[in-house]
Amino acid sequence: MDKFSKTLTITGKEQNAVNEKVDALTVLASKLSTKELKKLAHVVANDPVKTALAKKYLGV
């Protein structure tokens, strides 16, 4: 599979927190398909009930 790079800005209180976000996003991008990522983003952006349930299930 080809590799591409993209520049993006992620906000956080500390560099360590931003690094952790990038690491988590990298795992999601490598394990989920484009369709799955788009659906996940849609749910997080538009369905607070499902997002709250997922957070509760994850213990966060």
Sequence and secondary structure as in RCSB ss.txt:
>XXXX:A:sequence
MDKFSKTLTITGKEQNAVNEKVDALTVLASKLSTKELKKLAHVVANDPVKTALAKKYLGV
>XXXX:A:secstr
            SSHHHHHHHHHHHHHHHHHS HHHHHHHHHHHHH HHHHHHHHHHHT 
